[in-house]
Amino acid sequence: MALKLYNTMGRKLEEFKPLKEGFVGFYGCGPTVYNYAHIGNLRAYVFLDTLDRTLTFLGYDKKHVMNITDVGHLSGDSDDGEDKMVKTAEEKHQSVMEIAKFYTDAFFNDIDRLNIIRPDVVCKATEHIPEMIELIKKLEANGHTYMAGGNLYYDVSTYKDYGKLANLQLDELKEGAGRRKEVVIDENKKNPQDFALWFTKSKFENQALLWDSPWGKGYPGWHIECSAMSMKYLGQHFDIHTGGIDHVPVHHTNEIAQSEGSFSAEEAAKGPWVNYWMHNEFLVLQGATKMSKSSGNFLTLQSLVDKGYDALDYRFFLLGAHYRKQILFSWDAMDGAKKSREVLVGRVAKLAEKSDVLKAAAAKVYAKGQASDVSGLSEKAAEYIGKFRDAMENDLLAPVGLSMIQKVIKENALSNEEKIELVARMDTVIGLKLLEKASLVLEEEEKKASINPHEGDPEAAEIDALVAERTEAKKAKNFARCDEIRDILKARGITIIDTPKGPEWKRD
């Protein structure tokens, strides 16, 4: 089976064919770092991580690029409202760069706790202003821009395929339709859907970050950064672009217009800017409301941790639904995910007698394609790897992949050693740190077993001797002596407990 991905461009499942055999270049929209990422935002990065891990599992070389938006994103996606970074900086009485660093660090702390592999390239908007200016110059030379009110805009009427990603007709679009309760019209625009490429201080007199440009001192619009940075690191044509479903009607639609609008006739003949568009659905709260920072209706990963959940409980919860399906968040659902993950970790722990066995398996590094290579595996083990691979090749069916791990653990036809090997391989994609967490469970059990619960008890040696004598009497079927010793100890407030590991005693 070949890798198949659902392409938002065309709304269908397609066989994945990279531009360069064996190599995948993909870009995922990153955070605007003016506040903490909420758990709905984080769903996008678990989805991205699943894609990243699956590509490695299947044997591809890959280059994963993600942006950090630290300038240019206004509170409305269509260039209206306040600057998100400036607004938070003013509220916190800090500089924009201090705000950006704090929330960037917080974002990556969340990413690490969710066991998400960091992108190969992380690029900040403020560090790529020259690339944005050069791209805008190409758009200007191709006749796609106009100046109005001191700002430079993209004229969407000059790009005939505008709206193709969202299946929108230009003459049917209305400013803000379906996106905001209030509509704010920028009187500078020729068309409501036109968008700013470069703002000058004529719009925001007190803008914190300004750069010199051919159009005046100012700063870039939000959309231009993704086009400029993705093409810098991946080339003018690349394989996959990802993001949340909310990016389809505006942000990604505008990215396509400005990226392909910058092409020469020769570049345009080579094909589209991006071949595959992938989008994850929303996480919604009970009551069918989407999480939103602007409304204050959101939860952070830390808020889950503060309630006693492990960050990986949330990852487990997300992997229980396909990335293209809306998922309803509730505390009951989180409780179920927490319990299910802990049970799964406990079952993995039982596969090994010692923690060192699982630690060694967890430390093994699988290079690209190694985890899916069935050579050297038994027929049954190879069958399970094949089923897992089929699930992930079918548009990243992580819920099926996760269930395959659970089936492996219960499979009587596999040895424990094989089960551990298969869990390790599958978890390179699922990313729950199953062997590592299971080894910690065993390590804790081993630590408890090594502790003498009667250390410091002055009668311990005498009692141990009596318990040992009772054991020998039991073996000799001298039950009268067994009962006698039991009664002696009971009179002294000591109870003997027979366990699978042998008799233990405790003071009442």
Secondary structure, DSSP 8 states (H G I E B T S, - for coil): ---EEEETTTTEEEE---SBTTEEEEEE---BTTS--BHHHHHHHHHHHHHHHHHHHTT-EEEEEEEEB-SS-BSSTTS-S-BHHHHHHHHHTS-HHHHHHHHHHHHHHHHHHTT----SEEEEGGG-HHHHHHHHHHHHHTT-EEEETTEEEE-GGG-TTTTTTTT--GGG--TTTTT-SS----TT-SSTT-EEEEEETTT-TT-S--B--TT-SEEE-HHHHHHHHHHHHH-SSEEEEEEEGGGIIIIIHHHHHHHHHT--HHHHTT--SEEEEEEE--EEETTTEE-BTTTTB--BHHHHHHTT--HHHHHHHHHTS-TTS-EEE-HHHHHHHHHHHHHHHHHHHTT-SSHHHHHHHHH----TTTTT--TTS-HHHHHHHHHHHHHHHBT--HHHHHHHHHHHHH-TTS-HHHHHHHHHHHHHHH---HHHHHHHHHHHHHHHHHS-TTTT-TTHHHHHHHHHHHHHHHHTT-HHHHHHHHHHHHHTTEEEEEETTEEEEEE-
